[in-house]
């Protein structure tokens, strides 16, 4: 598959992201070969109830995506080990 069609990667949450304290941001770096700064990142977390959290991902360095999860102020979040699906789309492809 060429880089222009996008890069797909699947992983699971690291142990540091399974229990997030209220009103905090937790981050996890994920190696995604071929990702470049400036590329678009789409992320989904299977079986994850996002009512208590907001999550996003960015290409933070070559071959590295940083997933950030923010737990809202009303309570922390207990996230079971869930599959994370990442799709990196090159800026050139848009």
N, C-alpha and C positions, 0 to 999 in steps of 0.2 A: 504494500500500500504506500502510495506516495505521501509526502508531507502535505501536499496541497489538499488532500482529501480529509485531513485532520488526523490527530493522534489520539488513540483511545488507550486508557489505562484504568485498571481496576485494582483496588487495594482495600484494606480495612483500617479502621481508626486505631491509632496508637493508644496505649493504655492511659496516657496522660490526657486524652480527650474523652474518656468514657464518663467522667464525673466532673462537670464544670460548675464552679462556684457562681452564684448570682452576680450579675453586673460585671463580669470579667470576660476577657477575650483569651481564648487558647488557640495556639497555632501549631500546625504540623507541616513539616516539609516533606514533600513526596517527589521521588525521582521519576521524571517522565522524559525518557530519551527523545530528543528532537524538539522539545519545547524551547522557545526563544522569547526573551523579554519583548513585550509589545503584542504577543499573540493573545487571542481571546480564549477564555477558559469557561467552560460550562461544567457544573458539578451537580451531582445528585447523590443523596445518601439514602439507600434502600431501607425501608422500615423505620425511618427517622421522623418523629413527630416534631415539626418545626414551629409549633405554637409557642414554645418557650425559648427558641433560639433563632438566630439569623446566621447563615453561613455564606461564605464566598471563597473564591480561589483566584489567585493571580500567578502569572509566571514571574517569579522573583529573581531568577537567574537562569542561565542556560541549563537546560535539562532539569529544572527544578520548579515545581508548583508549590505554593504555600496555601494551605487550607486554613481559614480563620473561622472560628465559631464563637459567637457572642451570646452568652446567656442573659436573658432579660433580668431586670431588677427584682421581679416578683419571686424569683426562686431559681435555684440552680437547675441543672439538667443532668439526668442520668441517661447516658446513651450506651446502649448495648453495643458490642462489637458489630458494626453494620458495614456492608459493602459500600465503598465509595466509588462512584463511576465518574471519571474525568474525561472530557473531550476538549482537546486543545486544537483550535482552528487558527491557522496562520493568518496574520494580518494581510498578507499578499493575496489570500484566497477570497477576501471579501470585496 
